[in-house]
């Protein structure tokens, strides 16, 4: 794969110009545009498609096939884009908090630690800022969070806070509710293979039990779950049931740019291929 060409195609995919420098403003713009254009979706699981955790395959899915994916795919591809633009990127593993306050499996989620020059940066390696970037957690922070800030951080999606947690980890809170527990140790993409396999195959994974395709809009969010289309505009929720395969396929294309040959169906109990 010609990575230089892929980076240019990736930027066109999300409607972004190539930033002159890999700074915080560029990162903020790239994350926001990514969330607007590339959907968070788990359709490959239910269409029997293979999920390959390799840089070239992830970029090809987003750029050439014009698809989305779940966290490992979206943040894996986004990391490749950012590195191609000159950002310093580290992969981090995180566990997702359950509604009852428990924690999911290790490698439950892939998040990105991105370094940018500080506004008054000095020499190489000095005066840098660190950001928590994430385009793979569904409805979450629209802009990168300051990784070393421990106070409130306002975002269109709510008020976020990064706080110290046991064993040197960090918790990410949204409106006071814990969302993620992040391990600060650097990881590589292959480390997430078992987590991806679990979420593709386990009956306990939320991704095997339901369909989801969702993305941000400039004034809210739009989500298609099976035959139910939900749009949120300025905090007001609207829900509509789609009738028939043709209407469902048309919604995937109109709202998410997904040109599918068949309507995805939940395939509970089906044996699926490995990552």
Secondary structure, DSSP 8 states (H G I E B T S, - for coil): --HHHHHHHHHHHTT----SS--HHHHHHHHHHHHHHS-EE-HHHHHT-----SHHHHHHHHHTS---B-HHHHHHHHHHHHHHTT-EEEEEEEEEB-TTS-B--TT-EEEEEEEEE-TT--STTSSEEEEEE-SSSSS--SS-EETT--S-EEETTEEEEEEE-GGG-EEEEETTEEEEEE--S-B-GGGGHHHHHHHHH-TTSHHHH---EEEEETTEEEEEETTEEEEEETTEEEEEE--HHHHHHHHHHHHH----SS-----TT------
